[in-house]
Amino acid sequence: MKKIIVLGAGLVGGVMALDLAKDHDVTAADRSEEALSRLRSKGKLKTVQADLSDSEAIKKLVSDYDLVVGALPGFMGYEALRAVLEAGKNVVDISFFPEDPFGLDELAKQQGVTAVVDCGVAPGMGNIILGYHHAREKVKRFRCMVGGLPQVREWPWEYKAVFSPVDVIEEYVRPARYVEGGRLVVRPALSDPELINFEGVGTLEAFNTDGLRSLIKTMPDIPDMIEKTLRYPGSIEYLRVLRESGFFSEEEIEIKGVRIRPVDFTARLLFPLWKLKDGEGDFTLMRVEVETESRKWQYDLLDHYDPETDTISMARTTGFTCTAVANLVLSGRFDRKGISPPEFVGPDEHCFNFVMDYLRERKVHYRLSAG
């Protein structure tokens, strides 16, 4: 039985820890005793309270484990990953950090470490699918649309944060990069809205976000690639109003002699409103389109909150992708040294099929159609 430590016991990290604990010796680490206590009540695993913003603490914490799984907010993710690599430990990570992960590639190779990053649903599963097809036939076009939404639309936001709320706001401010006609295009987040109808859901709003990430560097021969986020219609307008009015700004302002960042003020107001209440349901919708020279492949996912296990859909779709790849790394089936985004996992047919089967076993189904 392998020893695994999961850094972060939040909505997604906790689900991953419980899933891995079915077959492995798992420890979950988090600063919040409340989150750790909730985990202990749900499954057989160990917990440890720790400050995961402290790199030296992370190095000591992971020293006795076979694999590290990272589930921290984006602003903590890069330095935590660096600490894990310096400790010489294999890692699979879902942190949505803004830094370029390849900045740690040389360190990972020097340490002889396998490090899979961005291994969630999107980025993550979309990359695995693209990697599989790219290894078999020239890809002309890649398009990914994804959203995690509450099942019940509730005014005014019609949204709940189903992963780190800090990373949600980051999606709305980080410039979106996509590839068109072989050229890199940079547009503001929330730009180029379009309304798209999805069977079983209805009409949603799609807009640009910076979801391609590593694909821009690793798949330079694909002339057209784009990723868009899905929300209920009307979302773009009020988010743009907040952003353009400065509510998401990180530049400090002074109010009655106190200096604060507007984004911190906004977060304090919004996060309680965006929090899923106990028993509230969500769903994850994703469509991945891969067009090759001979045909077009489309993968559709519509996954819902599981009331039996009280597991939100975003944790299922994100977390189980990560735990599937974690098992591939533990078994030695995927052992590439250095930084590996998920598109490096997909080309191996065994790895691709293993991930798909792993998800199906957990009732996460990607419906494939080809034309």
C-alpha positions as CSV (number, residue, x, y, z in Angstrom):
1,M,0.0,0.0,0.0
2,K,1.4,3.4,-1.1
3,K,1.6,6.4,1.1
4,I,0.0,9.6,-0.2
5,I,-0.3,13.1,1.2
6,V,-2.9,15.5,-0.1
7,L,-2.1,19.2,0.4
8,G,-5.4,20.9,0.9
9,A,-8.6,19.5,2.3
10,G,-11.2,21.8,0.7
11,L,-14.1,21.0,-1.6
12,V,-11.9,19.2,-4.1
13,G,-8.9,18.1,-2.0
14,G,-11.1,16.4,0.5
15,V,-12.9,14.3,-2.2
16,M,-9.5,13.3,-3.7
17,A,-8.2,12.2,-0.3
18,L,-11.3,10.1,0.4
19,D,-11.1,8.5,-3.1
20,L,-7.4,7.6,-2.8
21,A,-7.9,6.3,0.7
22,K,-10.0,3.4,-0.7
23,D,-6.7,1.8,-1.9
24,H,-3.8,3.7,-0.3
25,D,-2.6,5.0,3.0
26,V,-3.6,8.6,2.8
27,T,-3.0,11.7,4.9
28,A,-4.8,15.0,4.3
29,A,-3.0,18.3,5.3
30,D,-4.7,21.6,5.8
31,R,-4.6,24.7,7.9
32,S,-8.3,24.3,8.8
33,E,-9.1,21.9,11.6
34,E,-12.8,22.2,10.6
35,A,-12.0,20.9,7.1
36,L,-9.9,18.1,8.5
37,S,-12.5,17.1,11.1
38,R,-15.2,16.9,8.3
39,L,-12.9,14.6,6.4
40,R,-12.3,12.3,9.4
41,S,-16.0,11.9,9.8
42,K,-16.4,10.6,6.2
43,G,-13.6,8.1,5.8
44,K,-10.6,6.2,7.1
45,L,-7.6,8.5,6.6
46,K,-5.1,10.4,8.6
47,T,-5.0,14.2,8.9
48,V,-2.4,16.8,9.9
49,Q,-2.9,20.5,10.6
50,A,-0.2,22.5,8.9
51,D,0.6,25.9,7.4
52,L,0.9,25.1,3.7
53,S,2.1,28.6,2.8
54,D,5.4,27.6,4.5
55,S,7.8,26.0,2.0
56,E,10.1,24.5,4.7
57,A,7.1,23.1,6.5
58,I,5.9,21.4,3.3
59,K,9.3,19.8,2.6
60,K,9.3,18.3,6.1
61,L,5.7,17.2,5.8
62,V,6.0,15.3,2.5
63,S,9.3,13.6,3.3
64,D,7.8,10.2,4.2
65,Y,5.4,9.8,1.3
66,D,5.4,8.1,-2.0
67,L,3.3,10.7,-3.8
68,V,2.1,14.2,-3.1
69,V,-1.3,15.5,-4.4
70,G,-1.6,19.3,-4.6
71,A,-5.0,20.9,-4.1
72,L,-4.2,24.4,-3.0
73,P,-5.5,27.8,-4.2
74,G,-3.6,29.2,-7.2
75,F,-1.8,31.9,-5.3
76,M,-0.1,29.2,-3.1
77,G,0.3,26.5,-5.8
78,Y,3.6,27.4,-7.5
79,E,5.7,27.8,-4.4
80,A,4.1,24.7,-2.8
81,L,5.0,22.8,-6.0
82,R,8.6,24.1,-5.8
83,A,8.9,22.8,-2.2
84,V,7.6,19.4,-3.2
85,L,10.1,19.1,-6.0
86,E,12.9,20.3,-3.8
87,A,11.9,17.5,-1.5
88,G,12.3,15.0,-4.4
89,K,8.7,13.8,-4.4
90,N,6.5,12.8,-7.3
91,V,3.4,15.0,-7.4
92,V,0.1,15.4,-9.2
93,D,-1.4,18.9,-8.8
94,I,-4.6,20.8,-9.6
95,S,-3.6,24.3,-8.4
96,F,-4.6,26.9,-10.9
97,F,-1.5,29.1,-10.4
98,P,-0.7,32.0,-12.8
99,E,3.0,31.2,-13.1
100,D,4.5,29.1,-16.0
101,P,4.9,25.5,-14.5
102,F,7.8,24.9,-16.9
103,G,9.8,27.4,-14.8
104,L,10.2,24.3,-12.5
105,D,11.0,21.8,-15.2
106,E,14.7,21.8,-14.8
107,L,14.4,21.4,-11.0
108,A,12.0,18.4,-11.5
109,K,14.4,16.8,-13.9
110,Q,17.4,17.3,-11.6
111,Q,15.5,15.7,-8.8
112,G,14.3,12.8,-11.1
113,V,10.7,13.6,-10.2
114,T,7.5,13.1,-12.1
115,A,5.3,16.2,-11.7
116,V,1.9,16.3,-13.5
117,V,0.3,19.8,-13.2
118,D,-3.1,21.3,-14.1
119,C,-4.6,17.9,-13.7
120,G,-8.3,18.7,-13.1
121,V,-11.2,18.9,-15.5
122,A,-10.3,22.0,-17.5
123,P,-7.4,22.4,-17.7
124,G,-6.9,18.7,-17.2
125,M,-9.3,16.3,-18.9
126,G,-9.6,18.4,-22.0
127,N,-5.8,18.3,-22.3
128,I,-5.7,14.5,-21.9
129,I,-8.3,14.1,-24.7
130,L,-6.4,16.5,-27.0
131,G,-3.1,14.7,-26.3
132,Y,-4.6,11.4,-27.2
133,H,-5.9,12.6,-30.6
134,H,-2.8,14.8,-31.3
135,A,-0.5,11.7,-31.0
136,R,-2.6,9.9,-33.7
137,E,-3.5,12.4,-36.3
138,K,-2.8,16.1,-37.1
139,V,-5.2,18.3,-35.2
140,K,-6.6,21.3,-37.1
141,R,-8.8,22.8,-34.4
142,F,-9.4,22.4,-30.6
143,R,-12.2,24.0,-28.7
144,C,-13.1,23.5,-25.0
145,M,-16.1,24.9,-23.2
146,V,-16.6,24.2,-19.5
147,G,-18.6,25.5,-16.5
148,G,-19.5,24.5,-13.0
149,L,-22.9,25.9,-11.9
150,P,-25.5,25.6,-9.2
151,Q,-28.5,23.5,-10.1
152,V,-30.8,26.3,-8.8
153,R,-30.4,29.7,-10.3
154,E,-30.7,32.3,-7.4
155,W,-30.7,36.0,-7.9
156,P,-28.5,38.1,-8.1
157,W,-25.4,35.9,-8.8
158,E,-26.8,32.7,-10.2
159,Y,-23.4,31.3,-9.3
160,K,-21.8,29.4,-6.4
161,A,-18.0,28.9,-6.1
162,V,-17.4,25.2,-6.5
163,F,-13.6,25.6,-6.3
164,S,-11.3,28.1,-4.7
165,P,-13.2,31.5,-4.9
166,V,-9.9,33.3,-5.2
167,D,-9.2,31.3,-8.4
168,V,-12.8,32.2,-9.6
169,I,-12.0,35.9,-9.5
170,E,-8.6,35.2,-11.2
171,E,-10.5,33.8,-14.2
172,Y,-12.3,37.2,-14.6
173,V,-9.1,39.3,-14.6
174,R,-6.3,37.2,-16.1
175,P,-6.0,38.0,-19.8
176,A,-7.2,35.2,-22.0
177,R,-4.9,33.7,-24.6
178,Y,-6.0,31.6,-27.6
179,V,-4.6,30.6,-30.9
180,E,-6.2,31.6,-34.2
181,G,-4.7,31.0,-37.6
182,G,-1.5,29.9,-36.0
183,R,-1.1,33.2,-34.1
184,L,-1.3,33.8,-30.4
185,V,-4.2,36.2,-29.6
186,V,-4.5,37.9,-26.2
187,R,-7.9,39.3,-25.2
188,P,-9.4,40.5,-21.9
189,A,-11.1,37.8,-19.8
190,L,-15.0,37.9,-20.3
191,S,-14.6,38.9,-23.9
192,D,-16.3,37.6,-27.1
193,P,-19.5,36.3,-25.5
194,E,-21.7,33.8,-27.3
195,L,-24.9,32.0,-26.3
196,I,-24.9,28.3,-26.8
197,N,-27.7,25.8,-26.2
198,F,-26.9,22.5,-24.4
199,E,-29.3,19.5,-24.3
200,G,-30.6,19.0,-20.8
201,V,-29.4,22.4,-19.5
202,G,-30.6,25.1,-21.9
203,T,-28.9,28.2,-23.0
204,L,-25.6,29.3,-21.4
205,E,-23.2,32.1,-21.9
206,A,-19.6,31.4,-23.1
207,F,-16.7,33.8,-22.7
208,N,-12.9,33.9,-23.0
209,T,-10.8,32.8,-20.1
210,D,-7.1,31.8,-19.9
211,G,-7.7,28.0,-20.0
212,L,-5.3,26.9,-22.7
213,R,-2.3,27.5,-20.5
214,S,0.4,24.9,-21.3
215,L,-1.2,23.9,-24.7
216,I,0.0,27.1,-26.2
217,K,3.6,25.9,-25.6
218,T,3.2,22.2,-26.0
219,M,1.0,22.1,-29.1
220,P,2.4,24.9,-31.3
221,D,1.4,23.0,-34.5
222,I,-2.3,23.3,-33.9
223,P,-3.5,26.4,-35.8
224,D,-6.7,27.0,-33.9
225,M,-7.3,26.5,-30.1
226,I,-9.6,28.2,-27.7
227,E,-11.1,27.6,-24.2
228,K,-14.2,29.3,-22.9
229,T,-16.0,29.3,-19.6
230,L,-19.8,28.8,-19.3
231,R,-22.1,30.7,-17.0
232,Y,-25.9,31.4,-16.9
233,P,-26.8,34.2,-19.3
234,G,-26.3,37.7,-18.0
235,S,-23.2,36.9,-15.9
236,I,-20.7,38.7,-18.2
237,E,-22.2,42.1,-17.8
238,Y,-22.2,42.3,-14.0
239,L,-18.7,40.8,-13.7
240,R,-17.4,43.3,-16.2
241,V,-19.0,46.1,-14.2
242,L,-17.3,45.0,-11.1
243,R,-13.9,44.5,-12.9
244,E,-14.0,47.8,-14.7
245,S,-15.1,49.7,-11.5
246,G,-12.0,48.4,-9.8
247,F,-13.6,45.9,-7.4
248,F,-11.1,43.1,-8.5
249,S,-8.0,45.3,-8.4
250,E,-5.0,44.3,-6.4
251,E,-3.7,47.9,-6.1
252,E,-4.2,49.2,-2.6
253,I,-6.4,52.1,-1.9
254,E,-6.9,54.1,1.4
255,I,-10.2,54.3,3.2
256,K,-10.3,56.2,6.5
257,G,-6.5,55.8,7.0
258,V,-6.6,52.1,6.3
259,R,-5.0,50.7,3.1
260,I,-6.8,47.7,1.6
261,R,-6.8,45.9,-1.8
262,P,-10.3,46.2,-3.4
263,V,-10.2,42.5,-4.4
264,D,-9.9,41.6,-0.7
265,F,-12.9,43.7,0.1
266,T,-14.9,42.2,-2.8
267,A,-13.9,38.7,-1.8
268,R,-15.0,39.3,1.8
269,L,-18.4,40.3,0.6
270,L,-18.9,37.8,-2.2
271,F,-17.5,34.5,-0.8
272,P,-20.2,34.0,1.7
273,L,-22.8,34.6,-1.0
274,W,-21.0,32.2,-3.4
275,K,-20.7,29.4,-0.9
276,L,-22.8,26.3,-1.5
277,K,-25.0,25.5,1.4
278,D,-25.1,21.9,2.8
279,G,-27.0,19.7,0.4
280,E,-27.1,22.2,-2.4
281,G,-26.5,20.7,-5.8
282,D,-24.2,21.7,-8.7
283,F,-23.5,20.4,-12.1
284,T,-20.5,20.4,-14.4
285,L,-20.9,20.8,-18.2
286,M,-18.0,20.4,-20.6
287,R,-17.8,20.1,-24.4
288,V,-14.4,19.2,-26.0
289,E,-14.2,19.4,-29.8
290,V,-11.1,18.0,-31.6
291,E,-11.0,18.4,-35.4
292,T,-8.4,16.4,-37.2
293,E,-7.7,16.2,-41.0
294,S,-10.2,13.3,-41.4
295,R,-13.0,13.8,-38.8
296,K,-14.3,15.8,-35.9
297,W,-14.5,14.3,-32.4
298,Q,-16.8,15.7,-29.7
299,Y,-16.8,14.7,-26.0
300,D,-19.7,15.9,-23.9
301,L,-19.9,15.8,-20.1
302,L,-22.9,16.6,-18.0
303,D,-22.3,15.6,-14.4
304,H,-24.4,16.3,-11.3
305,Y,-24.0,16.6,-7.6
306,D,-24.1,13.1,-5.9
307,P,-26.6,13.3,-3.0
308,E,-25.7,9.8,-1.8
309,T,-22.1,10.7,-1.0
310,D,-22.8,14.5,-0.7
311,T,-20.1,15.2,-3.3
312,I,-20.3,18.2,-5.5
313,S,-19.9,17.6,-9.2
314,M,-16.9,19.9,-9.7
315,A,-15.1,17.9,-7.0
316,R,-16.0,14.6,-8.8
317,T,-15.0,15.7,-12.3
318,T,-11.9,17.6,-11.2
319,G,-10.8,15.3,-8.3
320,F,-11.3,12.0,-10.0
321,T,-9.3,13.0,-13.0
322,C,-6.5,13.9,-10.7
323,T,-6.7,10.7,-8.6
324,A,-6.8,8.6,-11.8
325,V,-3.5,10.1,-12.9
326,A,-2.1,9.8,-9.4
327,N,-2.7,6.1,-9.6
328,L,-0.9,6.0,-13.0
329,V,2.1,7.7,-11.4
330,L,2.0,5.4,-8.4
331,S,2.0,2.3,-10.5
332,G,4.9,3.6,-12.7
333,R,2.7,3.5,-15.8
334,F,3.3,7.2,-16.2
335,D,6.9,8.1,-15.2
336,R,8.0,10.9,-17.4
337,K,10.5,13.0,-15.5
338,G,10.1,16.8,-15.3
339,I,7.0,19.0,-15.5
340,S,4.2,17.2,-17.4
341,P,0.9,18.9,-18.2
342,P,-2.0,16.5,-18.8
343,E,-1.5,16.5,-22.6
344,F,1.6,14.5,-22.0
345,V,-0.5,11.8,-20.3
346,G,-3.0,11.4,-23.0
347,P,-0.9,10.0,-25.9
348,D,-0.3,6.6,-24.2
349,E,-3.4,4.6,-25.0
350,H,-3.2,2.6,-21.8
351,C,-3.1,5.9,-19.8
352,F,-6.0,7.4,-21.7
353,N,-8.2,4.3,-21.4
354,F,-7.3,4.0,-17.7
355,V,-8.4,7.5,-17.0
356,M,-11.7,7.1,-18.9
357,D,-12.4,3.8,-17.2
358,Y,-11.6,5.2,-13.8
359,L,-14.0,8.1,-14.3
360,R,-16.8,5.7,-15.6
361,E,-16.4,3.6,-12.5
362,R,-17.2,6.7,-10.5
363,K,-20.2,7.6,-12.8
364,V,-18.4,10.5,-14.6
365,H,-19.3,9.9,-18.2
366,Y,-17.9,11.6,-21.3
367,R,-20.2,10.9,-24.3
368,L,-18.3,10.6,-27.5
369,S,-19.6,11.4,-31.0
370,A,-17.7,11.6,-34.2
371,G,-18.4,13.0,-37.6
